[in-house]
Amino acid sequence: MFSNIGIPGFIIILILALMIFGPSKLPQIGRAVGTSLREFKDATKGITDEIQADFKEDVQAAKKDSLK
């Protein structure tokens, strides 16, 4: 995700965030971003698992049909 930014870009973003939000708000913002990312990953994992399960069922049904 951050591979295109690089270390110098990340440091500049961190300094800007520190200047804009201040040192007292930065931990709260970091926690909120972390929580949001975790929820997003959990939601996408659930969707991916559901699609994979449906795909496995379709493959099994196709195998049964081809054996008949």
N, C-alpha and C positions, 0 to 999 in steps of 0.2 A: 504494500500500500504506500509506504513512504520511500520506496526505492528510487523514485524519480527526484525527490527533494534533496537528498544528500545531507551530510552532517552540517555543513555551513548554513544551508537553508533552514534546517530544523532549529539550529541555534538562533537564527534571526527570528523565526516564528516564536520561539520561546521567549526571547527578549521583548518582542512586541506585545505578547500576551501579558507578560509581567508588567510592562509599562501601562497597558490599557486597563487591566483588571486589578492590578496591585497584588502584593504578596498574600494578603488575607483571603482573597477570593479564589486564587489559583488552585488550592487543594480541592475546594468545592467543585470547581469547574472540571478538574481532572476526574474526580469521582463520578460526576454526572456523565461525562463522556465515556468513561469505562463501563458504567452501568448500561448506558445506551448501546454500546458496542456488544456487550455480553448478551443483552436481550435480542439484538439483531442476529447475532450468530446462532443463538438458540432457536429462533424462529426459522432461519434458513435451514438449519440442520433438521428440524422437524419436517419441513417441506421436502427436503432432499430425501430423507428416509421414507416418506410417504410415496414419493415418485419411484424410488428404487423398489419398494415393496410391490407397487402396481406393475412395474416392469417385470419383476420376477414371476408374478402371477401370469402375466401375458406370455412369457417365455414358456412356462410350464404348460399352459393351455395349448400353445402352438406345438409343443413336443407331443402332447397327447393326441392332437389332431393329426399330426404327421405319421404317427404309429398306426393309426386306424386304417 
